[in-house]
Amino acid sequence: MDWQQMVSLGIVGAAAALLLWGRFRVRKFSLQRDTHCGCSAVGPSTLQSSLVFRARRGERPQITLKMR
């Protein structure tokens, strides 16, 4: 095995490791990424209300807005 094959295998191995790391790492919740909405409220009203997501097997998913 010459140096070019070792370099190319190293590049492929590094790319595979980065792809697997990105696939299995734990990510923080992002309203824009996880709900495909991106329309989070701005200002003090965000502290006064909350969204509740509820889904059970065999039933329709429900999204409830609770005002505090």
KOLGU-4560 file (N, C-alpha, C; in nm, 3 decimals, padded with zeros to 5 digits):
<recs>
<n_xx: 00.086 n_yy: -00.117 n_zz: 00.000 ca_xx: 00.000 ca_yy: 00.000 ca_zz: 00.000 c_xx: 00.090 c_yy: 00.123 c_zz: 00.000 mol: A seq: 1 type: MET>
<n_xx: 00.074 n_yy: 00.210 n_zz: -00.099 ca_xx: 00.156 ca_yy: 00.329 ca_zz: -00.106 c_xx: 00.090 c_yy: 00.445 c_zz: -00.031 mol: A seq: 2 type: ASP>
<n_xx: 00.156 n_yy: 00.560 n_zz: -00.028 ca_xx: 00.110 ca_yy: 00.672 ca_zz: 00.052 c_xx: -00.020 c_yy: 00.732 c_zz: 00.000 mol: A seq: 3 type: TRP>
<n_xx: -00.047 n_yy: 00.725 n_zz: -00.131 ca_xx: -00.170 ca_yy: 00.781 ca_zz: -00.186 c_xx: -00.292 c_yy: 00.703 c_zz: -00.141 mol: A seq: 4 type: GLN>
<n_xx: -00.280 n_yy: 00.571 n_zz: -00.136 ca_xx: -00.391 ca_yy: 00.491 ca_zz: -00.088 c_xx: -00.415 c_yy: 00.515 c_zz: 00.061 mol: A seq: 5 type: GLN>
<n_xx: -00.310 n_yy: 00.532 n_zz: 00.139 ca_xx: -00.327 ca_yy: 00.560 ca_zz: 00.281 c_xx: -00.394 c_yy: 00.694 c_zz: 00.304 mol: A seq: 6 type: MET>
<n_xx: -00.356 n_yy: 00.795 n_zz: 00.226 ca_xx: -00.418 ca_yy: 00.928 ca_zz: 00.238 c_xx: -00.565 c_yy: 00.922 c_zz: 00.198 mol: A seq: 7 type: VAL>
<n_xx: -00.595 n_yy: 00.854 n_zz: 00.089 ca_xx: -00.735 ca_yy: 00.847 ca_zz: 00.045 c_xx: -00.821 c_yy: 00.769 c_zz: 00.145 mol: A seq: 8 type: SER>
<n_xx: -00.768 n_yy: 00.660 n_zz: 00.201 ca_xx: -00.842 ca_yy: 00.586 ca_zz: 00.303 c_xx: -00.859 c_yy: 00.669 c_zz: 00.430 mol: A seq: 9 type: LEU>
<n_xx: -00.761 n_yy: 00.750 n_zz: 00.463 ca_xx: -00.773 ca_yy: 00.839 ca_zz: 00.578 c_xx: -00.882 c_yy: 00.944 c_zz: 00.557 mol: A seq: 10 type: GLY>
<n_xx: -00.892 n_yy: 00.999 n_zz: 00.436 ca_xx: -00.996 ca_yy: 01.098 ca_zz: 00.405 c_xx: -01.134 c_yy: 01.034 c_zz: 00.410 mol: A seq: 11 type: ILE>
<n_xx: -01.147 n_yy: 00.915 n_zz: 00.354 ca_xx: -01.275 ca_yy: 00.844 ca_zz: 00.357 c_xx: -01.314 c_yy: 00.809 c_zz: 00.500 mol: A seq: 12 type: VAL>
<n_xx: -01.218 n_yy: 00.765 n_zz: 00.579 ca_xx: -01.245 ca_yy: 00.731 ca_zz: 00.719 c_xx: -01.287 c_yy: 00.853 c_zz: 00.800 mol: A seq: 13 type: GLY>
<n_xx: -01.220 n_yy: 00.966 n_zz: 00.778 ca_xx: -01.255 ca_yy: 01.090 ca_zz: 00.849 c_xx: -01.395 c_yy: 01.137 c_zz: 00.810 mol: A seq: 14 type: ALA>
<n_xx: -01.428 n_yy: 01.129 n_zz: 00.681 ca_xx: -01.561 ca_yy: 01.170 ca_zz: 00.636 c_xx: -01.669 c_yy: 01.080 c_zz: 00.696 mol: A seq: 15 type: ALA>
<n_xx: -01.644 n_yy: 00.949 n_zz: 00.701 ca_xx: -01.741 ca_yy: 00.856 ca_zz: 00.760 c_xx: -01.759 c_yy: 00.884 c_zz: 00.909 mol: A seq: 16 type: ALA>
<n_xx: -01.650 n_yy: 00.912 n_zz: 00.979 ca_xx: -01.658 ca_yy: 00.941 ca_zz: 01.122 c_xx: -01.738 c_yy: 01.069 c_zz: 01.147 mol: A seq: 17 type: ALA>
<n_xx: -01.716 n_yy: 01.172 n_zz: 01.066 ca_xx: -01.791 ca_yy: 01.298 ca_zz: 01.083 c_xx: -01.939 c_yy: 01.279 c_zz: 01.052 mol: A seq: 18 type: LEU>
<n_xx: -01.971 n_yy: 01.201 n_zz: 00.950 ca_xx: -02.111 ca_yy: 01.177 ca_zz: 00.917 c_xx: -02.181 c_yy: 01.098 c_zz: 01.028 mol: A seq: 19 type: LEU>
<n_xx: -02.114 n_yy: 00.998 n_zz: 01.083 ca_xx: -02.174 ca_yy: 00.921 ca_zz: 01.192 c_xx: -02.188 c_yy: 01.004 c_zz: 01.318 mol: A seq: 20 type: LEU>
<n_xx: -02.090 n_yy: 01.090 n_zz: 01.348 ca_xx: -02.098 ca_yy: 01.175 ca_zz: 01.466 c_xx: -02.215 c_yy: 01.273 c_zz: 01.454 mol: A seq: 21 type: TRP>
<n_xx: -02.235 n_yy: 01.331 n_zz: 01.337 ca_xx: -02.347 ca_yy: 01.423 ca_zz: 01.316 c_xx: -02.481 c_yy: 01.352 c_zz: 01.321 mol: A seq: 22 type: GLY>
<n_xx: -02.484 n_yy: 01.227 n_zz: 01.286 ca_xx: -02.609 ca_yy: 01.151 ca_zz: 01.285 c_xx: -02.655 c_yy: 01.112 c_zz: 01.425 mol: A seq: 23 type: ARG>
<n_xx: -02.561 n_yy: 01.076 n_zz: 01.513 ca_xx: -02.596 ca_yy: 01.021 ca_zz: 01.642 c_xx: -02.578 c_yy: 01.115 c_zz: 01.761 mol: A seq: 24 type: PHE>
<n_xx: -02.532 n_yy: 01.238 n_zz: 01.740 ca_xx: -02.516 ca_yy: 01.329 ca_zz: 01.853 c_xx: -02.651 c_yy: 01.385 c_zz: 01.895 mol: A seq: 25 type: ARG>
<n_xx: -02.663 n_yy: 01.423 n_zz: 02.021 ca_xx: -02.788 ca_yy: 01.478 ca_zz: 02.075 c_xx: -02.790 c_yy: 01.627 c_zz: 02.047 mol: A seq: 26 type: VAL>
<n_xx: -02.899 n_yy: 01.672 n_zz: 01.986 ca_xx: -02.910 ca_yy: 01.813 ca_zz: 01.951 c_xx: -03.010 c_yy: 01.883 c_zz: 02.041 mol: A seq: 27 type: ARG>
<n_xx: -02.992 n_yy: 02.014 n_zz: 02.061 ca_xx: -03.087 ca_yy: 02.094 ca_zz: 02.136 c_xx: -03.212 c_yy: 02.116 c_zz: 02.052 mol: A seq: 28 type: LYS>
<n_xx: -03.326 n_yy: 02.138 n_zz: 02.118 ca_xx: -03.452 ca_yy: 02.163 ca_zz: 02.047 c_xx: -03.447 c_yy: 02.299 c_zz: 01.981 mol: A seq: 29 type: PHE>
<n_xx: -03.484 n_yy: 02.304 n_zz: 01.856 ca_xx: -03.493 ca_yy: 02.429 ca_zz: 01.782 c_xx: -03.631 c_yy: 02.437 c_zz: 01.720 mol: A seq: 30 type: SER>
<n_xx: -03.706 n_yy: 02.541 n_zz: 01.754 ca_xx: -03.843 ca_yy: 02.555 ca_zz: 01.703 c_xx: -03.843 c_yy: 02.562 c_zz: 01.550 mol: A seq: 31 type: LEU>
<n_xx: -03.748 n_yy: 02.634 n_zz: 01.495 ca_xx: -03.745 ca_yy: 02.649 ca_zz: 01.350 c_xx: -03.710 c_yy: 02.518 c_zz: 01.280 mol: A seq: 32 type: GLN>
<n_xx: -03.616 n_yy: 02.442 n_zz: 01.333 ca_xx: -03.574 ca_yy: 02.318 ca_zz: 01.267 c_xx: -03.672 c_yy: 02.204 c_zz: 01.294 mol: A seq: 33 type: ARG>
<n_xx: -03.721 n_yy: 02.192 n_zz: 01.416 ca_xx: -03.800 ca_yy: 02.075 ca_zz: 01.454 c_xx: -03.948 c_yy: 02.086 c_zz: 01.418 mol: A seq: 34 type: ASP>
<n_xx: -04.001 n_yy: 02.208 n_zz: 01.399 ca_xx: -04.143 ca_yy: 02.222 ca_zz: 01.367 c_xx: -04.166 c_yy: 02.270 c_zz: 01.225 mol: A seq: 35 type: THR>
<n_xx: -04.061 n_yy: 02.304 n_zz: 01.154 ca_xx: -04.069 ca_yy: 02.353 ca_zz: 01.015 c_xx: -04.154 c_yy: 02.479 c_zz: 01.006 mol: A seq: 36 type: HIS>
<n_xx: -04.161 n_yy: 02.554 n_zz: 01.115 ca_xx: -04.241 ca_yy: 02.675 ca_zz: 01.116 c_xx: -04.151 c_yy: 02.798 c_zz: 01.113 mol: A seq: 37 type: CYS>
<n_xx: -04.069 n_yy: 02.814 n_zz: 01.214 ca_xx: -03.980 ca_yy: 02.928 ca_zz: 01.220 c_xx: -04.049 c_yy: 03.055 c_zz: 01.260 mol: A seq: 38 type: GLY>
<n_xx: -04.171 n_yy: 03.045 n_zz: 01.311 ca_xx: -04.247 ca_yy: 03.165 ca_zz: 01.344 c_xx: -04.263 c_yy: 03.178 c_zz: 01.495 mol: A seq: 39 type: CYS>
<n_xx: -04.153 n_yy: 03.171 n_zz: 01.569 ca_xx: -04.161 ca_yy: 03.185 ca_zz: 01.713 c_xx: -04.193 c_yy: 03.329 c_zz: 01.747 mol: A seq: 40 type: SER>
<n_xx: -04.268 n_yy: 03.348 n_zz: 01.854 ca_xx: -04.309 ca_yy: 03.482 ca_zz: 01.896 c_xx: -04.188 c_yy: 03.558 c_zz: 01.950 mol: A seq: 41 type: ALA>
<n_xx: -04.189 n_yy: 03.689 n_zz: 01.931 ca_xx: -04.079 ca_yy: 03.772 ca_zz: 01.976 c_xx: -04.131 c_yy: 03.866 c_zz: 02.084 mol: A seq: 42 type: VAL>
<n_xx: -04.054 n_yy: 03.886 n_zz: 02.189 ca_xx: -04.091 ca_yy: 03.980 ca_zz: 02.292 c_xx: -04.136 c_yy: 03.913 c_zz: 02.419 mol: A seq: 43 type: GLY>
<n_xx: -04.199 n_yy: 03.993 n_zz: 02.509 ca_xx: -04.237 ca_yy: 03.940 ca_zz: 02.639 c_xx: -04.352 c_yy: 03.840 c_zz: 02.635 mol: A seq: 44 type: PRO>
<n_xx: -04.425 n_yy: 03.831 n_zz: 02.525 ca_xx: -04.537 ca_yy: 03.737 ca_zz: 02.518 c_xx: -04.492 c_yy: 03.593 c_zz: 02.519 mol: A seq: 45 type: SER>
<n_xx: -04.363 n_yy: 03.566 n_zz: 02.488 ca_xx: -04.314 ca_yy: 03.429 ca_zz: 02.488 c_xx: -04.308 c_yy: 03.371 c_zz: 02.629 mol: A seq: 46 type: THR>
<n_xx: -04.298 n_yy: 03.456 n_zz: 02.729 ca_xx: -04.292 ca_yy: 03.409 ca_zz: 02.867 c_xx: -04.432 c_yy: 03.379 c_zz: 02.922 mol: A seq: 47 type: LEU>
<n_xx: -04.536 n_yy: 03.429 n_zz: 02.856 ca_xx: -04.670 ca_yy: 03.416 ca_zz: 02.908 c_xx: -04.749 c_yy: 03.302 c_zz: 02.847 mol: A seq: 48 type: GLN>
<n_xx: -04.700 n_yy: 03.239 n_zz: 02.746 ca_xx: -04.774 ca_yy: 03.131 ca_zz: 02.682 c_xx: -04.681 c_yy: 03.014 c_zz: 02.656 mol: A seq: 49 type: SER>
<n_xx: -04.740 n_yy: 02.897 n_zz: 02.638 ca_xx: -04.660 ca_yy: 02.780 ca_zz: 02.608 c_xx: -04.737 c_yy: 02.690 c_zz: 02.513 mol: A seq: 50 type: SER>
<n_xx: -04.664 n_yy: 02.616 n_zz: 02.432 ca_xx: -04.723 ca_yy: 02.520 ca_zz: 02.339 c_xx: -04.716 c_yy: 02.381 c_zz: 02.399 mol: A seq: 51 type: LEU>
<n_xx: -04.824 n_yy: 02.304 n_zz: 02.385 ca_xx: -04.828 ca_yy: 02.167 ca_zz: 02.433 c_xx: -04.856 c_yy: 02.077 c_zz: 02.313 mol: A seq: 52 type: VAL>
<n_xx: -04.764 n_yy: 01.986 n_zz: 02.284 ca_xx: -04.781 ca_yy: 01.890 ca_zz: 02.175 c_xx: -04.825 c_yy: 01.757 c_zz: 02.236 mol: A seq: 53 type: PHE>
<n_xx: -04.934 n_yy: 01.700 n_zz: 02.185 ca_xx: -04.980 ca_yy: 01.571 ca_zz: 02.237 c_xx: -05.019 c_yy: 01.484 c_zz: 02.119 mol: A seq: 54 type: ARG>
<n_xx: -04.963 n_yy: 01.364 n_zz: 02.116 ca_xx: -04.996 ca_yy: 01.268 ca_zz: 02.010 c_xx: -05.001 c_yy: 01.130 c_zz: 02.071 mol: A seq: 55 type: ALA>
<n_xx: -05.108 n_yy: 01.059 n_zz: 02.047 ca_xx: -05.123 ca_yy: 00.922 ca_zz: 02.094 c_xx: -05.151 c_yy: 00.833 c_zz: 01.976 mol: A seq: 56 type: ARG>
<n_xx: -05.117 n_yy: 00.709 n_zz: 01.990 ca_xx: -05.134 ca_yy: 00.613 ca_zz: 01.883 c_xx: -05.283 c_yy: 00.599 c_zz: 01.850 mol: A seq: 57 type: ARG>
<n_xx: -05.317 n_yy: 00.611 n_zz: 01.724 ca_xx: -05.454 ca_yy: 00.595 ca_zz: 01.679 c_xx: -05.536 c_yy: 00.722 c_zz: 01.686 mol: A seq: 58 type: GLY>
<n_xx: -05.481 n_yy: 00.832 n_zz: 01.742 ca_xx: -05.554 ca_yy: 00.959 ca_zz: 01.751 c_xx: -05.481 c_yy: 01.066 c_zz: 01.671 mol: A seq: 59 type: GLU>
<n_xx: -05.554 n_yy: 01.175 n_zz: 01.646 ca_xx: -05.493 ca_yy: 01.287 ca_zz: 01.576 c_xx: -05.398 c_yy: 01.361 c_zz: 01.669 mol: A seq: 60 type: ARG>
<n_xx: -05.285 n_yy: 01.409 n_zz: 01.619 ca_xx: -05.196 ca_yy: 01.491 ca_zz: 01.702 c_xx: -05.265 c_yy: 01.623 c_zz: 01.735 mol: A seq: 61 type: PRO>
<n_xx: -05.241 n_yy: 01.673 n_zz: 01.856 ca_xx: -05.301 ca_yy: 01.798 ca_zz: 01.900 c_xx: -05.192 c_yy: 01.895 c_zz: 01.943 mol: A seq: 62 type: GLN>
<n_xx: -05.212 n_yy: 02.020 n_zz: 01.909 ca_xx: -05.123 ca_yy: 02.128 ca_zz: 01.952 c_xx: -05.210 c_yy: 02.226 c_zz: 02.028 mol: A seq: 63 type: ILE>
<n_xx: -05.177 n_yy: 02.250 n_zz: 02.154 ca_xx: -05.257 ca_yy: 02.337 ca_zz: 02.239 c_xx: -05.171 c_yy: 02.454 c_zz: 02.282 mol: A seq: 64 type: THR>
<n_xx: -05.227 n_yy: 02.574 n_zz: 02.276 ca_xx: -05.159 ca_yy: 02.695 ca_zz: 02.321 c_xx: -05.216 c_yy: 02.731 c_zz: 02.457 mol: A seq: 65 type: LEU>
<n_xx: -05.134 n_yy: 02.726 n_zz: 02.562 ca_xx: -05.179 ca_yy: 02.757 ca_zz: 02.697 c_xx: -05.134 c_yy: 02.900 c_zz: 02.731 mol: A seq: 66 type: LYS>
<n_xx: -05.230 n_yy: 02.983 n_zz: 02.765 ca_xx: -05.200 ca_yy: 03.119 ca_zz: 02.805 c_xx: -05.187 c_yy: 03.123 c_zz: 02.956 mol: A seq: 67 type: MET>
<n_xx: -05.084 n_yy: 03.187 n_zz: 03.006 ca_xx: -05.064 ca_yy: 03.197 ca_zz: 03.151 c_xx: -05.093 c_yy: 03.335 c_zz: 03.200 mol: A seq: 68 type: ARG>
</recs>
